Amino acid sequence: MSGHRVRAITRRLLEGFRRDRRTLALLFVAPIVILSLLGYLIRGSSTAPEVGIANEDSGPIGGMVADSLHQSSRIKTTDITASDGDAKLKDGSIVAYIVLPADFTQQVGQGNIAPEVHLEGSQPGEDAPVLQALQQSMISIAGRGNIHFAPKVDYLYGGPEYDTLDYFGAAFVGLIVFFLVFVITIVSFLNERSQGTLERLMASPLRRGEIVLGYMLGFTVIALVQAVEVLVFALAVLRIQNHGNVFLIFGMEALMVVAAVNLGIFLSMFARSEFQAVQFIPLVIVPQFLLSGILFPVSSEPQALQYVSNVLPLTYAVNGMRDIMVKGADLTWPSLQLDLAVVAAFGILLIAAGTATLRRRLA
Amino acid sequence: MSESFAVDIDGVSKSFGAFKALNGVTVRVRQGEIYGLLGPNGAGKTTLIRLVCGLLEAHAGTVTVLGQRMPNVGVLRHIGYMTQQAALYPAISVEENVRFFAAINGAEEGVKEALELVQLWERRGSVVATLSGGMRQRCSLACALVHRPQLLLLDEPTVGIDPQLRVQFWEYFRRLAAGGTTLIVSSHVMDEADRCQRLGLIQYGRLLAEGTPADIRAQGGSQNLEAAFLALAGRTES
């Protein structure tokens, strides 16, 4: 192993990047675009669903419930009459309407609270805020008789400010770097093969390990700059919650980069053209994206898929990133030790696999 | 006796699946000699060159280069290999390409000389992707000889370049050989063959004839090398 030769490969890669504006844009602009989009999607002012309120109650309680619904931030309300409701649901001007029937107060007096809720029903996500707003307004009825409903809420992690972006952001910080670096590596290593330079390298005193190591260092340098950029943007601009050590986040990202680079080198052995290599991208990215616990917690998956999730390195990486950023995990946590160890082991396995397969299919 | 030859290919066979690319070929090249490998496309020239630089391993027979049995990583430092297509990194400059190949061979001091030899020193800052085909071939040649190899393997080095440049290339080759470098040049262009000191005619993975251009003419019974080659090739087919 010669440090001089490894450095020559690393330097050549970096020289190539210096002039390749498009690749640089992909590496440094794309993460910002993706994260900004995610941030805006989740935190940008969302429009509350339109809900019609038909208060036909002859007594006072219907009015109290209606007032409470009007004040709710979860929904936007308009007063309607019950007979217009179905037509408005159909034309899409409201997603639900709530009818407080004429005998509502009377029924409450008998201990029977029965508002009618009519939902449009085709958009699962829009039902929840309607029902939540209604539940809150019911609490206001309970408050009528000097009963105060004020649960004391305590968070182990997160806190009242913790939102979906904090949850996804922690995973995305690592993911974006992983996927972009993987794509760049698989394509540039394939170029090495298709433009014939790999044949030249193999006929030179370079050893296989030096080629893999040189590549790894070159891409790692690029990817770590990218990782810093992503991290700074996530923490300073998007203000994603972080309770952990920034260096620990960076360490996890670095391990993911090593795994991504070597996954790219390894898989490029099985592609004969860039077109084939591009086909690996959804094959590698989509299942990992779905199964690594980014969107759905692994524990909520069907048992058969949990087995798959538990062997995907990204599952551990995502879990580790969330433990660090959301829960403030440090190196004394056994779960974080496991996550780091699995990602590191996967990287080492891929280095060995990439080196071993490099000789084959040269011509 | 292998010590006296820079390259000693002895009874080598190589197959790819059912296809016999080389079948019992013996070729010996002396130090400082320009040896031409002639033959049609698919005859086995590139396979033979790949065996010499250790990219392939023979199924039968031995390949000895500079006194070492191939494949042998230690010898590779003394071999320069110019592949058929100008295998270069298109996104970086001429100088960066040559410097890279110099660095992996541990010979960075030779960059300027190599670029001057192929007359690309003035264009050293140009990105390879912007160069003409002929300039790329020149850059590729500079990459192959920047570390002053004792053995230079040139796989169809003059394909796609204009006659003027071809003359220049052969000028370089003669100068290198005079300095003690051994050259193996593959080609399917007959007028190039005349510039070699010795020729080996390869067809269907077999060595049909070997000798100086004059020997080949005599064996083929024609003053025209191309006619002689065709006569020799036809004789084995019938």
Interface residues (C-beta under 8 A of the other chain):
Chain A: S2 H4 R5 R7 A8 I9 R11 R12 E15 G16 R19 D20 Q195 G196 T197 E199 R200 L201 M202 A203 S204 P205 L206 R207 L362 A363
Chain B: R50 C53 G54 L55 V73 G74 L76 R77 I79 Y81 T83 Q84 Q85 A87 L88 Y89 P90 A91 I92 S93 E96 F100 F101 A103 I104 N105 G106 V127 C143
